[in-house]
Amino acid sequence: MKYLEFTFTTDPCTETVNDVLAAVLGEAGFESFVESESGLKAYIQQSLYDEKTIESAIMDFPVPDTKISYDFIEAEDKDWNEEWEKNFFQPIVIGDRCVIHSTFHKDVPAAEYDIVINPQMAFGTGHHETTSLIIGELLDSDLKGKSLLDMGCGTSILAILASMRGASPCLAIDIDEWCVRNSIENIELNNISNINVEQGDASALAGKGSFDVIIANINRNILLNDMRQYKACMHPGSELYMSGFYLEDIPVIREEAERNGLTFIHHHEKNRWAAVKFVF
């Protein structure tokens, strides 16, 4: 699979600007990101590259007074997983309760839940805050014996943690073939047997029945578009956790959820990223 390597230069080059850029580019088809001194390196499958989409994303960039320029080359063929581990992926530590790390890492801190993943290209810098926010929700929730759906599962970190906390059965769905393969590998690495992984979007939920808990860590536009299908997979008492958007997006997320008969419970935020909980 051929990739293009984009080098984006941002001015000002701040963590917030680069996080927002990663989120915007994720919606344009980019799969992974590595921060650089002047901005961001981003990778996209050659077959998915569309110049007009990228130019439009930059033109409509939501952070005012930001200048963005870029160039790109064809990424050389290499072991991307090895590059990922060596140059970017660092353990994620949530207090003393959860640590997520690669087989590559040594001397990781002890935690109640130890999750091992092989990140590959499916892991991006723009997901760190949103992932940790949903992890916090799962750590605070009673999941024992509850059925769970992980939409846009990525590496399936969230489904794996939910399973470790007693959720069963679990279904993980992602539109990306790489994510599906990576999820299956990660589930096997953690000796989990009750998570099924499928490739697809929200249309794949038809006929799936209802779930006690649904988590969707994707992005604002997809969440708004697919919330009706999430609701169709809920029963009275079901919980819906969503992230992948910013604090200022909560009103429009809440409006759509309430239009679908869901009740807002709370939100949490980290570095302007937000996670929300609704119940049916």
C-alpha positions, 0 to 999 in steps of 0.5 A: 500500500503506497503512502504520501508523506505530507509536511505541513508548516503551521504558523503559529506552531502550537500544540492546539493548532497541530491538534486541530490540523490533525483532526481536520486532516483526519476528516480528509482521509489522513491516517496518521500524524507525527509532530515536527518542529515546524508543524506536522507530518501526515500520511495518506494512502496515495489512492485517497489523495485529493488536492481539492479536499486538502485545500478546502480543509486548510482554507476553512481552518477553524483556528483564526490567524493561522497560516498553513503551507505544505509539500509532499513526497511519496513515502518510501517503503519501510516497516511503518510499525517499527517507525511508529514505535521508534519515533512516535508512540509513547505509553499512555498512562491514566493515573495508576489505573490504566497503561497502554503501551506497545510490546516495544516499550520497557519499564512501563508503570504498573497499573490496574489495567495493562493494555498492550497494542501494536499501533501500526498506522492506525494510531494518530496524535490527534486521538490522545485526549479523546481516547483518554477522556473515554478511558476515564469514562469507562474506568468510572462506569459499571460495565460488568455483564453489559453488552458494548459497541465501539464505533470507529474502534481504531486500535480497539483500545477502548473495547479491550479496556471495556472487556477487561472491566467485564463488558460482554459481549463486545463489538468493534466496528471501523470503516478502515481495513487497517484498523480492523486488522490492527484491532484483531491483532491487539485483541489477540495480544491481550488474550481477549476472546469476547470482542468481535471486529467488523469493517463498516460504517454506521449502516453496518448496525442494521439488525445488530440489536441493542447494546447496553453501552455504546462508545463512539470516538470519531469526529463531530460530523460523523457523530451528527450524521450517525447518531440516529443509527446509534439510537436505534441500537439502544434500549431504555437505560442504554448509555452513549459516550461520544468524543472526537470533537471540541468543547465548543461543539457540545451544543450542536452534539447535544441538540442532535442527541436530544432530538433523538430522545437522549438525555444529557448527563455530563461532559468532561474536557481536556485541552479543549477536546470534549467527551459527553455522556447521554442515556436513553 
